[in-house]
Amino acid sequence: MSLPLRANLPLAADVTVASARPLDRLRWRLVRAYMHAELPAWGRLYAWAGGNDAERWRHAPTAVMRGKLHGYRLQLDLSNWSERLSYCLGRYHDLPIQALLHRVLQPGDCFVDIGANLGHMSLLARSCVGDQGRVLACEPNPELVQRLQATFADNGFRNVDLVACAVGAATGSAELREYAHHSGWGSLSAVGPQGAVATHHWTVAMVAGDDLLARVPYEQPIVIKIDVEGHEVPVLTGLQHTLAERLPLVLLEVADEHQRRAGYSEALLRAPLEQLGYSGYAITAARHGLRRRRLGLQPIGSAHGGEVDAVFVPPRGPLRERMGALFG
């Protein structure tokens, strides 16, 4: 099954950073148009044009992107490498989970975004579940909370709830750290990725997932995305009743390095799901033609040793049937 990557939405106003020269403006406008269309080798073109040059973009402004997968507005800081890449692509750079959400979410569903960050997944989910569905965006970082509030207000959402706390094994509080000034590296772990140093820290509220989802109507299908930089095990511990009784679809990043840094392992991550009969699959979104991506599922082996986006499918229920219809 293939996913069309549309590039027919208008680009936002051109933004220049290192120079105001007309030639430089024209070059970046062409680079962004090529990347927005996701034509072959867009990553090499981006690198050639200086997209990875942090010093060049150090004083870059913010810009508004209208996401090509969902159509909503999102303000991005172009001095941040991840946000800059999203601006040029018109979407969050990590595609597989987005592609799966685009296919599996239906109007009226409930989507739970644990580790919402800037809200890329919440925005995509909102476009899928529609006015009758619901999105719970869970994010403890107070700086990101402010940005999410502004984003949701800017887009006029009425059924997107911002949960300004961490999700864990039990209700209480926790110490949140941000490493290397990068919001995507926010973690409850005392050890940073790649040896990065903590640059911010906050004491944040924490809620157990079962307590959070107790208010969701029982008949409403639930899809949960978890991206908490290694603390997925406590999140799943706090979701045991929901997993067993509500049979949600669960999407998460399986990365043994993140788990080890937080004191866990991939085996501990998968155990609470597999014990309940969930089946785990690595999600792929391989190129199919010039401007399409084909979704694929591969069973997660006992020790793949890599870092993959994964979906865990419940043993029964409407979401298993939905996945079966999609992928056979």
Secondary structure, 3 states (H helix, E strand, C coil): CEEECCCCCCCCCCCCCCCCCHHHHHHHHHHHHHHHCCCCCHHHHHHHCCCCCCCCCCCCCEEEEECCCCCCEEEEECCCHHHHHHHHHCCCCCCHHHHHHHHHCCCCCEEEEECCCCCHHHHHHHHHHCCCCEEEEECCCHHHHHHHHHHHHHCCCCCEEEECCEEECCCEEEEEEEECCCHHHEECCCCCHHHCCEEEEEEEEEEEHHHHHCCCCCCCCEEEEECCCCCHHHHHHCCHHHHHHHCCEEEEEEEHHHHHHCCCCHHHHHHHHHCCCCEEEEEEEEECCCCEEEEEEEECCCCCCCEEEEEEECCCCHHHHHHHHHHC
